[in-house]
Amino acid sequence: RPMWEDPANANGGRWLLTFGSPDMKLDDLWQETLLGMIGDCFSQDSDPQPLSRFITGCVVSIRVRGHKMGLWLSEAQNANIVREIGRRWKSMMNLPSNIRIQFETHNESGSGQQKPMYEE
């Protein structure tokens, strides 16, 4: 579950997409993310282990100052796993190359001072 209190998230992090532009269709991106999770589209037959097993949930925050969508992972230390999930998520949503998603670890999220661990 995408909750700080869930022990599965203790060593994880989240990919974060921030919406600053009304041109980005939040509903469509949210739908693509949910369908990708339901259809196990984060994993491929060639993967040594299914990448979907590292995804603990997804969240969307609708706020006046800007919207956010997050993909929560149980893993933050294995760069290959984390980055590949981020690349597949970005591809799944058909985001243009100028739109970046950022990964931050859960133990530092919300501090306001954290720089992203990865960016795709």
C-alpha positions in Angstrom: 0.0 0.0 0.0 1.2 3.5 -0.7 1.5 4.5 3.0 4.5 5.6 5.0 3.4 3.3 7.8 3.5 0.1 5.6 6.6 -1.9 6.5 7.0 -2.8 2.8 7.8 0.8 2.1 10.5 1.2 4.8 13.4 0.8 2.4 11.6 2.1 -0.7 10.8 5.3 -2.4 8.6 6.9 -5.0 8.7 8.1 -8.6 7.0 11.5 -8.7 5.4 13.3 -11.6 4.5 16.9 -10.9 1.9 18.6 -13.0 2.6 22.2 -13.6 0.8 22.4 -17.0 -2.9 22.1 -17.7 -1.9 20.5 -21.0 -0.9 17.3 -19.2 -4.1 15.2 -19.0 -4.1 14.0 -15.4 -7.1 11.7 -15.9 -5.4 10.0 -18.9 -2.1 9.6 -17.2 -3.7 8.2 -14.0 -5.8 5.7 -16.1 -2.6 4.6 -18.0 -0.8 4.0 -14.7 -3.7 2.0 -13.1 -4.2 -0.1 -16.3 -0.4 -0.7 -16.4 -0.5 -1.9 -12.8 -3.6 -4.1 -13.3 -2.2 -5.6 -16.5 1.3 -6.1 -15.1 2.8 -4.0 -17.8 5.8 -3.1 -15.7 7.1 -6.6 -16.1 8.4 -8.3 -19.2 9.1 -11.9 -19.9 12.8 -11.1 -20.3 13.1 -9.7 -16.7 15.0 -12.0 -14.3 12.2 -11.2 -11.7 8.9 -9.3 -12.3 9.4 -5.6 -11.7 5.8 -5.3 -10.6 6.7 -7.1 -7.3 8.5 -3.9 -6.3 5.5 -1.6 -6.8 3.5 -1.1 -3.7 1.0 1.3 -5.0 0.2 4.6 -6.7 -1.3 7.9 -5.5 -2.5 11.1 -7.0 -2.7 14.5 -5.2 -5.0 17.2 -6.5 -3.9 20.6 -5.1 -4.4 24.2 -6.1 -0.6 24.7 -6.3 -0.2 21.8 -8.6 -1.0 18.1 -8.9 1.3 15.2 -8.2 1.2 11.5 -9.1 3.5 9.0 -7.4 4.4 5.4 -8.0 5.6 3.8 -4.7 8.3 1.2 -4.7 9.5 -1.2 -1.9 13.0 -0.9 -3.3 15.3 2.2 -3.4 18.8 0.8 -3.3 18.9 -1.2 -6.6 19.5 1.4 -9.2 18.8 -1.0 -12.1 15.4 -1.9 -10.8 14.3 1.6 -9.7 15.4 3.2 -13.0 13.9 0.6 -15.2 10.5 0.9 -13.4 10.8 4.7 -13.9 11.6 4.3 -17.6 8.7 1.9 -18.1 6.3 4.2 -16.2 7.3 7.2 -18.3 7.0 5.2 -21.5 3.6 3.8 -20.5 2.3 7.3 -20.0 3.8 8.5 -23.4 5.4 11.5 -21.7 7.4 13.7 -23.9 11.2 13.7 -23.4 11.1 17.2 -21.8 8.8 16.0 -19.0 10.9 14.6 -16.2 9.9 12.2 -13.4 12.0 12.1 -10.2 12.7 9.4 -7.6 13.1 10.1 -3.9 13.5 7.7 -1.0 10.8 7.4 1.6 13.1 8.0 4.5 13.8 11.5 3.1 10.5 12.3 1.4 8.8 15.4 2.7 11.9 16.9 4.2 11.8 19.7 1.7 15.6 19.6 1.3 15.9 16.4 -0.6 17.3 16.2 -4.1 16.0 13.5 -6.3 18.0 10.2 -6.2 17.2 9.6 -9.9 15.6 11.5 -12.7 14.2 10.1 -16.0 
